[in-house]
Structures are given as C-alpha cells and as structure tokens.
Amino acid sequence: MSTVPQAGGAPVDGVPPLLRAIVDNAALVAEGTRPSMATVVDEHLAARAADAGGLLGSLVVPVSRLSELVAELVKRRPAGPVPVALAVDTGLGGVPKALSLTSSRAALLDPRTVEMPAPHDVDTVWLERVTEFVPEDVVAVVEPRRPDADGSSDWLDGVRRVVDHGCRPKLRCGGGRAGAFPGIPDVSGFVALAVGAGRSFTASIGLQSAVRHTDLVTGFTHHGWLNLLVATLRALTPGLDTPVEQRIGDALAITDGDALAAELAEVGPDAALRVRALFSSFGSTSVADQGPELTRLGLL
C-alpha cells in the first residue's frame, strides 16, 4: 500500500482530491490523423470506468464533431452525462448552436468549458465577443498565441488581458515542432501571472508524462504535469525570499519523479483545494497512461 495517496486528503475511488478530474482527454484534438469518434468514445468510457477513472475530467470535442459524439453516446447510453470541453473550430458564431445541442442532450453531455485560440492581437473587443457567446455557467478558456521564441512580453500581455477579462488562460505545452514547446521562463511567467491574479489556468497538448523528460526519438523536452502541480504549490507558498518565478522555474526543472511525489505527499486538504482552484486541468492524448505512471510513483 502506498504511503502517498492521502496527499491532499482522503482518496475517493483511489484518487486523492489533489488529482481528481485533472486529466482532460484531448485525443479528438490531437495533431495528425483524424481519430475515429467511436474508438475515442469507447476508450474514454473505459478509462472512466477503470480504477484510476477519477483522474479524468472532460472529453475535449471539436464543435464541428459534436453531433458525431452525440450519435455515439446515444448508442452506448453512459450511466451519467459525460463532461465535455467544447473546442471552438468553427468560429465563435457556432458556440450557441453547440451549447443548444448539449442542453437538449443533458442526459448525455455536461458542458464544462468552451475553449478557443485567441487571435494574435487579442484585445478587449474580441474578449467581449467571447463573453457574449459563452454563458456564465460555462467557463471560457482562451489560449493566447505564443511565438516560438521565448520571452515575448506581447504574449504575456495577451495572457494578462485574458486573465483580467475573467477568462481562463490556456498554455499550450507542445506540438509537432520544437518551438511549440515553451521554455521554463515562459511557463514560469504564465503560472506566476495566473497565480498572482488568483485565476485558474489549464494546460494543453505536450504534457504526455507526469515528469519532465526529453523524448529520445524527437529530442523535444516535455514539461511534466506533476511539475506544474508542484510549481503552483510553490507559487502559493508565502514568506519565502526566493522570487516567485524562480520558485516556479525550479519546480519545472525537476526530472526526479520520486522527489515530486514526495513533495506532493505533504500537501494537506486545504492546500490541495488552493492548488486545484488554480491548476484546473491539462489535456492529454494518452489518458490511459496516466494511472500506471502515478501508480509507479506511489500517488495512486
């Protein structure tokens, strides 16, 4: 029996509160070949029913494929509504129709967020349009476009405008080219800004593993989502002389999974709530791999 699973409070269905619903299934928005809706739905429902099913949050579905998803769920009749994140790929004008469809299928779908990329020059006018199309009971998630080169003050200014407007900022953590992977300075700046404003954030494709590592095939260095959890925790720790961005950066640089797990083992229920109120979730294209990795680290 692991000595760590009490981290963040008593576990529910084997998953401690610090980790519950933290993994969004991003298989339908992955780069590359268009995946089969039937296959993704079957795998998602199986993952929800598995021992580590409590890790799963929303299924990210493109607005253009929402009707496909509904058709597959009608065939399978899940025990309860499936939490979904609507990824806007048809323009903001398609959001009301998509939300109307989820409302008419409330027994099948539970829309949690509406997620969209921001234009390069994201401004308050565009953000006002977002709030017009996304109702208050659904979270608007906005991804400011980050240039390939780290250190862009314009990008962080865009993140700040998203935060100030009351939307949840998203950080893209990888992709098919080296420049899609933000460096530690950019991630530190993003997390420090969100935490300083008390605004929840999410992370997207690129966090394939819990721990920072370099892919031996591509040579790309991937951030770890446990690193992001520890970074958020350290950003919330008061009374330290080290600047907050340095504390975040130090956490992001850790490659020792056991060290990350040990630090998270000390997180109590109140701290777990504070951390997850900020780091809401991350998107993964390999949700089935998350449980075994956390088990190896003693977190499940």
C-alpha positions as CSV (number, residue, x, y, z in Angstrom):
1,M,0.0,0.0,0.0
2,S,1.4,3.4,-1.0
3,T,2.1,5.9,1.8
4,V,1.4,8.8,-0.6
5,P,-2.3,8.6,-1.7
6,Q,-3.5,10.6,1.3
7,A,-1.9,13.7,-0.3
8,G,-4.5,16.4,-0.5
9,G,-6.9,14.4,1.7
10,A,-8.6,11.0,1.7
11,P,-8.8,9.4,-1.7
12,V,-12.1,8.9,-3.4
13,D,-12.3,5.8,-5.6
14,G,-8.5,5.5,-5.2
15,V,-7.8,9.0,-6.5
16,P,-6.8,11.8,-4.0
17,P,-8.6,15.2,-4.3
18,L,-5.3,16.8,-5.5
19,L,-5.5,14.7,-8.7
20,R,-9.2,14.2,-9.2
21,A,-10.5,15.2,-12.7
22,I,-7.2,16.7,-13.6
23,V,-6.8,14.9,-17.0
24,D,-8.8,16.1,-19.9
25,N,-9.0,13.7,-22.8
26,A,-7.6,15.6,-25.9
27,A,-7.5,12.6,-28.3
28,L,-10.0,14.3,-30.6
29,V,-7.9,17.5,-31.0
30,A,-4.6,15.8,-31.4
31,E,-2.4,16.8,-34.3
32,G,-2.2,14.3,-37.1
33,T,-4.7,11.7,-38.3
34,R,-8.3,12.4,-37.6
35,P,-9.3,9.8,-35.0
36,S,-12.4,7.6,-35.1
37,M,-15.1,9.0,-32.9
38,A,-16.3,5.5,-32.0
39,T,-12.8,4.4,-30.9
40,V,-12.2,7.6,-28.8
41,V,-15.6,7.3,-27.1
42,D,-15.1,3.6,-26.3
43,E,-11.6,4.3,-24.9
44,H,-12.8,7.3,-22.9
45,L,-15.7,5.4,-21.3
46,A,-13.4,2.5,-20.5
47,A,-10.9,4.9,-18.8
48,R,-13.7,6.5,-16.8
49,A,-14.7,3.0,-15.5
50,A,-11.2,1.9,-14.7
51,D,-9.5,2.0,-11.3
52,A,-8.0,5.4,-12.0
53,G,-11.1,6.8,-13.6
54,G,-11.3,9.6,-11.1
55,L,-8.3,11.2,-12.8
56,L,-10.4,12.0,-15.9
57,G,-12.1,15.4,-16.3
58,S,-13.6,16.4,-19.6
59,L,-13.5,14.9,-23.1
60,V,-12.4,17.7,-25.4
61,V,-14.5,17.7,-28.5
62,P,-14.3,20.0,-31.6
63,V,-17.6,21.8,-32.1
64,S,-17.5,20.5,-35.7
65,R,-17.7,16.9,-34.4
66,L,-20.2,17.4,-31.5
67,S,-23.1,15.7,-33.5
68,E,-20.8,12.7,-34.1
69,L,-20.1,12.5,-30.3
70,V,-23.8,12.6,-29.5
71,A,-24.6,9.9,-32.0
72,E,-22.0,7.6,-30.4
73,L,-23.2,8.3,-26.9
74,V,-26.8,7.6,-27.9
75,K,-25.7,4.1,-28.9
76,R,-23.7,3.5,-25.6
77,R,-26.1,5.2,-23.1
78,P,-23.5,6.1,-20.4
79,A,-24.5,5.9,-16.8
80,G,-24.3,9.6,-16.5
81,P,-23.6,12.8,-18.5
82,V,-20.1,12.9,-19.9
83,P,-18.2,16.1,-19.0
84,V,-17.1,17.8,-22.2
85,A,-14.9,20.7,-23.2
86,L,-16.1,22.3,-26.5
87,A,-13.1,23.2,-28.7
88,V,-14.1,26.0,-31.0
89,D,-13.1,25.2,-34.5
90,T,-16.0,26.7,-36.4
91,G,-15.8,30.3,-35.2
92,L,-17.5,31.9,-32.2
93,G,-20.7,32.0,-34.1
94,G,-21.0,28.2,-33.8
95,V,-20.9,28.3,-30.0
96,P,-24.7,29.0,-29.3
97,K,-25.8,26.1,-31.5
98,A,-23.3,23.8,-29.9
99,L,-24.5,24.7,-26.4
100,S,-28.1,24.3,-27.5
101,L,-27.3,20.8,-28.6
102,T,-25.6,19.9,-25.3
103,S,-28.6,21.4,-23.5
104,S,-31.0,19.2,-25.5
105,R,-28.9,16.2,-24.7
106,A,-28.3,16.9,-21.0
107,A,-28.6,13.2,-20.1
108,L,-25.5,12.5,-22.3
109,L,-23.4,15.7,-22.1
110,D,-22.3,18.1,-19.3
111,P,-20.5,21.1,-20.9
112,R,-17.9,22.4,-18.6
113,T,-15.8,24.7,-20.8
114,V,-15.7,26.4,-24.2
115,E,-12.1,26.6,-25.4
116,M,-10.7,28.6,-28.2
117,P,-7.4,30.1,-29.5
118,A,-7.1,33.8,-29.4
119,P,-6.1,36.0,-32.3
120,H,-2.5,37.3,-32.4
121,D,-3.7,40.7,-31.3
122,V,-6.1,39.6,-28.6
123,D,-7.8,42.6,-27.2
124,T,-10.8,43.6,-25.1
125,V,-13.1,43.9,-28.1
126,W,-12.5,40.3,-29.1
127,L,-12.8,39.1,-25.4
128,E,-16.1,40.9,-25.1
129,R,-17.4,38.9,-28.1
130,V,-16.3,35.7,-26.2
131,T,-18.3,36.6,-23.2
132,E,-21.3,37.3,-25.4
133,F,-21.3,33.8,-26.8
134,V,-20.3,31.8,-23.7
135,P,-22.8,31.8,-20.8
136,E,-21.8,32.4,-17.3
137,D,-22.4,28.8,-16.2
138,V,-19.7,27.6,-18.7
139,V,-16.1,28.6,-18.3
140,A,-14.5,30.4,-21.3
141,V,-11.0,29.1,-21.9
142,V,-8.7,31.2,-24.1
143,E,-5.3,30.3,-25.5
144,P,-3.2,33.4,-26.4
145,R,-0.9,32.5,-29.3
146,R,2.7,32.2,-28.1
147,P,5.5,32.9,-30.5
148,D,8.1,30.1,-31.0
149,A,10.8,32.3,-29.3
150,D,10.6,32.5,-25.5
151,G,10.5,35.8,-23.7
152,S,7.8,37.6,-25.6
153,S,6.3,40.4,-23.5
154,D,3.5,40.8,-26.0
155,W,2.4,37.2,-25.4
156,L,2.3,37.6,-21.7
157,D,0.4,40.9,-22.1
158,G,-2.2,38.9,-24.0
159,V,-2.3,36.4,-21.2
160,R,-2.8,39.2,-18.8
161,R,-5.7,40.6,-20.8
162,V,-7.4,37.2,-20.9
163,V,-7.0,37.0,-17.1
164,D,-8.2,40.5,-16.4
165,H,-11.3,39.8,-18.6
166,G,-12.3,36.9,-16.4
167,C,-11.5,34.1,-18.8
168,R,-9.3,31.1,-18.0
169,P,-6.0,31.2,-19.8
170,K,-4.6,28.1,-21.5
171,L,-0.9,27.3,-22.0
172,R,0.0,25.1,-25.0
173,C,2.9,22.9,-23.9
174,G,4.0,21.2,-27.1
175,G,3.3,20.2,-30.6
176,G,5.0,18.9,-33.8
177,R,7.9,21.4,-33.8
178,A,10.5,22.4,-31.2
179,G,9.1,26.0,-31.0
180,A,5.7,24.7,-29.8
181,F,7.4,23.7,-26.5
182,P,7.6,26.7,-24.3
183,G,10.8,27.1,-22.2
184,I,10.9,27.3,-18.5
185,P,10.9,31.2,-18.5
186,D,7.7,31.4,-20.5
187,V,5.9,28.8,-18.4
188,S,7.1,30.4,-15.2
189,G,5.8,33.8,-16.3
190,F,2.5,32.3,-17.3
191,V,2.0,30.5,-14.0
192,A,3.2,33.5,-11.9
193,L,0.7,35.7,-13.7
194,A,-2.2,33.4,-13.3
195,V,-1.5,32.6,-9.6
196,G,-0.8,36.2,-8.8
197,A,-4.2,37.1,-10.2
198,G,-5.9,34.2,-8.5
199,R,-7.2,33.0,-11.9
200,S,-7.4,29.3,-12.7
201,F,-5.5,28.1,-15.8
202,T,-5.3,25.0,-17.9
203,A,-2.5,23.4,-19.9
204,S,-2.8,21.6,-23.3
205,I,-1.1,19.1,-25.6
206,G,2.5,18.4,-24.8
207,L,2.2,17.2,-21.3
208,Q,2.5,13.5,-22.2
209,S,4.1,12.4,-18.9
210,A,3.8,13.3,-15.3
211,V,7.5,14.2,-15.1
212,R,9.8,16.5,-17.1
213,H,11.7,14.4,-19.7
214,T,13.4,14.5,-23.1
215,D,11.8,12.4,-25.8
216,L,14.6,10.1,-27.2
217,V,13.0,10.0,-30.6
218,T,12.2,13.7,-31.3
219,G,14.7,15.3,-28.9
220,F,11.9,17.5,-27.6
221,T,11.9,18.3,-23.9
222,H,8.4,17.9,-22.4
223,H,7.2,19.6,-19.3
224,G,5.7,17.3,-16.7
225,W,2.2,17.9,-15.3
226,L,3.3,17.0,-11.8
227,N,6.0,19.6,-12.2
228,L,3.2,22.1,-12.9
229,L,1.3,21.0,-9.8
230,V,4.5,21.5,-7.6
231,A,5.2,24.8,-9.3
232,T,1.7,26.0,-8.5
233,L,2.1,24.8,-4.9
234,R,5.4,26.6,-4.6
235,A,3.9,29.8,-6.1
236,L,1.3,29.8,-3.3
237,T,3.9,29.3,-0.5
238,P,4.2,32.6,1.4
239,G,7.1,34.1,3.3
240,L,10.0,33.0,1.1
241,D,12.9,35.1,0.0
242,T,13.2,33.5,-3.4
243,P,11.2,35.3,-6.2
244,V,8.1,33.5,-7.2
245,E,9.1,33.0,-10.8
246,Q,12.4,31.3,-9.7
247,R,10.4,29.0,-7.3
248,I,8.2,28.1,-10.2
249,G,11.1,27.6,-12.6
250,D,13.0,25.4,-10.1
251,A,9.9,23.1,-9.8
252,L,9.5,22.9,-13.6
253,A,13.2,21.8,-14.0
254,I,12.9,18.7,-11.7
255,T,13.3,15.4,-13.5
256,D,13.1,13.2,-10.4
257,G,9.6,11.8,-10.2
258,D,10.1,10.4,-6.7
259,A,11.1,13.9,-5.5
260,L,7.9,15.4,-7.0
261,A,5.8,12.7,-5.5
262,A,7.4,13.2,-2.1
263,E,6.7,16.9,-2.1
264,L,3.1,16.3,-3.1
265,A,2.7,13.8,-0.3
266,E,3.0,16.7,2.2
267,V,0.0,18.6,0.6
268,G,-2.9,18.7,3.0
269,P,-6.6,19.1,2.1
270,D,-6.7,22.9,2.3
271,A,-3.6,23.3,0.2
272,A,-4.9,20.8,-2.3
273,L,-8.1,22.9,-2.8
274,R,-6.0,26.0,-3.3
275,V,-3.7,24.4,-5.9
276,R,-6.5,22.9,-7.9
277,A,-8.5,26.1,-7.8
278,L,-5.6,27.4,-9.9
279,F,-4.3,24.5,-11.9
280,S,-7.7,23.3,-13.2
281,S,-6.6,20.5,-15.6
282,F,-4.4,19.6,-18.5
283,G,-5.1,17.9,-21.9
284,S,-3.6,14.5,-22.7
285,T,-3.8,12.4,-25.8
286,S,-2.8,9.3,-23.8
287,V,-5.1,9.3,-20.8
288,A,-4.7,5.5,-20.2
289,D,-1.0,6.0,-19.5
290,Q,-1.5,8.4,-16.6
291,G,-2.8,6.0,-14.0
292,P,0.1,3.5,-14.3
293,E,2.7,6.2,-14.2
294,L,1.1,7.7,-11.0
295,T,1.0,4.2,-9.5
296,R,4.7,3.7,-10.1
297,L,5.3,7.0,-8.3
298,G,3.1,5.9,-5.4
299,L,0.5,8.5,-5.9
300,L,-2.3,6.1,-6.6
